[in-house]
């Protein structure tokens, strides 16, 4: 860096010194050109906010990679670290070159603590299918979710992303003006080799997600067969369900609607 500043004319050598047996030390001074360059950098720093990207952004984008039940404890650890940071800022405030340096960090830290409280107060967002469109999502998302069960009690799951090891219950967003029953039949038509029996809407679930209000129509479908699809499919017993995108949510629904009563 010093070589760059010297080559650019922003700094110049003043002296080369040595104390005893210590290595040589070169002293530099800022030049008038360097002073102007420094002032331009400072003006830019005042004018433009820096890059705000942080590791938490990647965690939020890939939230489904972790079990939903694990997130609250991780947020608690983040809150504790932020509180420790506030205490540290208070201790070093007197030694800071400018009080506003510390105050700015305090405000940013307090804002993130407020964001954590807001996040914790929101219901978890549960998406029932990855079939998203490029258009902005509606304020109300209507979803058909199917628990397809065989006579031996096993339930059908789908891996909509072959590169993802997690399994979904068959489900998709409703098309505009599509009745949930029509959506259920449309979803089932994507599976060849299924002998379809009764199709029954058993429950309607409604909750607020982070991107709107979700209304989920849960169906129980009696079926048998191989269930071939363009996506990987498999049957699982209720006692050994696979890893799913939303923690226990899919498993709870599958167990609730997939039980075959005698």
C-alpha positions in Angstrom: 0.0 0.0 0.0 2.8 2.4 0.9 4.5 1.7 -2.4 1.2 2.5 -4.3 0.8 5.8 -2.4 4.4 6.7 -3.1 4.2 5.8 -6.8 0.9 7.7 -7.1 2.4 10.8 -5.5 0.2 10.7 -2.5 3.1 10.1 0.0 6.8 10.8 0.0 9.7 9.4 2.1 10.9 11.8 4.8 13.7 9.8 6.4 15.1 6.3 7.0 15.9 5.7 10.6 17.4 2.9 12.7 17.5 2.6 16.5 20.2 0.3 17.7 20.0 -3.2 16.2 16.4 -2.8 15.1 15.5 -3.0 11.4 15.4 0.2 9.4 12.2 2.3 9.6 11.1 4.6 6.8 9.0 7.6 7.7 6.5 9.0 5.2 4.6 12.2 4.9 1.4 13.0 3.0 1.8 15.2 0.0 -0.6 17.9 -1.1 -1.9 15.5 -3.8 -2.3 12.9 -1.2 -4.2 15.3 1.0 -6.7 16.0 -1.8 -7.0 12.3 -2.4 -7.7 11.7 1.3 -10.4 14.4 1.3 -12.1 12.8 -1.8 -12.2 9.5 0.0 -13.7 11.1 3.1 -16.3 12.9 1.0 -17.2 9.5 -0.6 -17.4 7.9 2.8 -19.8 10.5 4.0 -21.9 10.4 0.9 -22.3 6.7 0.1 -23.4 3.9 2.4 -21.1 0.9 2.3 -21.8 -2.6 1.2 -24.4 -4.0 3.7 -24.1 -7.6 2.7 -23.5 -9.9 5.7 -23.4 -13.7 6.4 -26.9 -13.5 7.9 -28.2 -12.6 4.4 -27.0 -16.0 3.1 -28.6 -17.7 6.2 -31.9 -16.0 5.5 -31.8 -16.9 1.8 -31.2 -20.6 2.7 -33.4 -20.8 5.7 -35.0 -24.0 4.6 -31.6 -25.8 4.8 -31.9 -26.0 8.6 -34.6 -27.5 10.8 -37.0 -24.8 11.6 -36.9 -25.8 15.3 -33.2 -25.0 15.4 -33.6 -21.3 14.4 -34.9 -19.8 17.7 -31.8 -21.1 19.6 -29.5 -19.7 17.0 -31.3 -16.3 17.1 -30.9 -16.4 20.9 -27.1 -16.8 20.5 -27.0 -13.9 18.0 -29.0 -11.7 20.5 -26.5 -12.5 23.2 -23.5 -11.7 21.0 -25.2 -8.3 20.0 -25.8 -7.5 23.7 -22.1 -8.2 24.4 -21.2 -5.9 21.6 -23.2 -3.1 23.1 -21.4 -3.5 26.4 -18.1 -3.4 24.6 -19.0 -0.3 22.7 -19.9 1.4 26.0 -16.5 0.5 27.5 -14.5 1.8 24.5 -16.5 5.0 23.9 -14.2 7.3 25.8 -11.1 6.1 23.9 -12.7 6.4 20.4 -11.3 9.2 18.2 -14.9 10.5 17.7 -17.9 9.7 19.9 -20.2 9.4 16.8 -18.1 6.4 15.6 -19.2 4.5 18.7 -22.8 5.9 18.6 -23.3 4.8 15.0 -22.3 1.2 15.9 -24.6 1.3 18.9 -27.5 2.4 16.7 -26.8 -0.3 14.2 -26.6 -3.0 16.9 -29.8 -1.8 18.6 -31.6 -1.9 15.2 -30.5 -5.5 14.7 -31.7 -6.4 18.2 -35.1 -4.8 17.3 -35.1 -6.9 14.0 -34.5 -10.1 16.0 -37.5 -9.2 18.3 -39.6 -8.6 15.2 -38.5 -11.9 13.6 -39.3 -13.8 16.7 -42.8 -12.3 17.0 -43.7 -13.4 13.4 -45.3 -16.8 12.7 -43.0 -19.1 10.8 -43.5 -19.0 7.1 -44.5 -22.4 5.7 -44.5 -23.0 2.0 -46.0 -26.2 0.8 -44.5 -26.3 -2.7 -41.6 -24.9 -4.5 -43.6 -24.1 -7.7 -43.0 -20.3 -7.7 -43.6 -17.9 -10.6 -41.5 -15.0 -11.8 -44.4 -12.7 -11.0 -44.7 -10.9 -7.7 -46.3 -13.1 -5.1 -49.9 -12.2 -4.2 -50.9 -11.0 -0.8 -52.9 -14.2 -0.4 -51.3 -17.5 -1.4 -53.7 -20.4 -2.0 -52.1 -23.8 -1.8 -53.4 -27.4 -2.3 -51.4 -29.9 -0.2 -52.0 -33.6 -0.6 -51.4 -36.5 1.9 -51.5 -39.5 -0.5 -51.7 -42.7 1.5 -51.5 -46.4 0.4 -53.5 -49.2 2.0 -50.4 -50.3 3.8 -50.3 -46.9 5.6 -47.3 -45.4 3.7 -47.4 -41.8 2.5 -46.2 -40.4 -0.8 -43.4 -37.8 -0.8 -41.8 -35.9 -3.7 -38.3 -34.4 -4.1 -39.2 -31.4 -6.3 -35.5 -30.5 -6.5 -33.5 -33.7 -7.4 -30.3 -32.0 -6.0 -32.0 -31.4 -2.6 -32.2 -34.3 -0.2 -35.4 -33.0 1.4 -38.9 -34.4 0.6 -42.1 -32.5 0.1 -45.8 -33.6 0.3 -47.3 -33.2 -3.1 -48.6 -29.7 -3.4 -48.7 -26.6 -5.5 -50.1 -23.1 -5.6 -53.6 -22.7 -7.1 -53.9 -21.2 -10.5 -56.0 -18.0 -10.8 -59.7 -18.9 -10.3 -58.9 -22.6 -9.9 -60.9 -24.5 -7.3 -58.9 -26.4 -4.7 -60.5 -29.7 -5.9 -59.3 -29.0 -9.4 -55.8 -28.2 -8.2 -55.8 -31.5 -6.2 -56.7 -33.5 -9.3 -54.2 -31.6 -11.4 -51.4 -32.4 -8.9 -52.4 -36.1 -8.9 -52.4 -36.2 -12.7 -48.6 -35.5 -12.6 -48.1 -39.0 -11.2 -48.5 -42.0 -13.5 -49.1 -45.5 -12.2 -51.3 -44.3 -9.3 -54.7 -46.0 -8.8 -56.7 -43.1 -7.2 -59.4 -43.8 -4.7 -61.2 -41.3 -2.5 -60.1 -37.6 -2.6 -61.3 -35.7 0.4 -60.5 -32.2 1.6 -60.0 -32.7 5.3 -58.7 -29.4 6.7 -58.1 -25.8 5.8 -55.1 -24.1 7.4 -54.5 -20.3 7.4 -51.5 -18.4 8.7 -49.5 -15.3 8.1 -46.2 -15.8 6.4 -43.4 -13.2 5.8 -44.6 -12.6 2.2 -48.4 -12.6 2.7 -51.3 -14.7 4.0 -51.3 -18.4 3.3 -54.4 -20.5 2.9 -53.6 -24.2 2.6 -56.2 -26.8 1.6 -55.2 -30.2 3.0 -56.4 -33.3 1.1 -56.3 -36.9 2.0 -56.1 -39.2 -1.0 -56.4 -42.9 -1.0 -54.2 -44.4 -3.7 -52.0 -47.3 -4.6 -49.3 -48.0 -7.2 -45.8 -46.9 -8.2 -46.4 -43.2 -8.4 -43.9 -42.4 -11.2 -43.2 -38.7 -11.9 -40.8 -36.3 -13.5 -39.6 -35.7 -9.9 -38.1 -38.4 -7.6 -40.9 -40.0 -5.5 -41.0 -42.5 -2.7 -43.4 -44.0 -0.2 -42.6 -43.6 3.5 -44.1 -45.2 6.6 -45.5 -42.8 9.1 -43.1 -44.1 11.7 -40.1 -43.2 9.6 -40.8 -40.0 7.6 -37.9 -38.3 5.6 -36.3 -35.0 6.1 -38.6 -32.2 5.0 -38.1 -28.5 4.2 -40.1 -27.1 7.1 -39.1 -29.2 10.1 -42.1 -31.0 11.7 -44.8 -29.3 9.7 -45.1 -31.7 6.8 -44.6 -34.7 9.1 -47.3 -33.5 11.5 -49.8 -33.1 8.6 -48.8 -36.5 7.2 -49.4 -38.2 10.5 -52.6 -36.4 11.2 -54.2 -37.2 7.8 -52.4 -40.4 6.9 -53.5 -42.6 9.7 -55.8 -45.4 8.6 -58.3 -46.0 11.2 -59.6 -49.6 11.7 
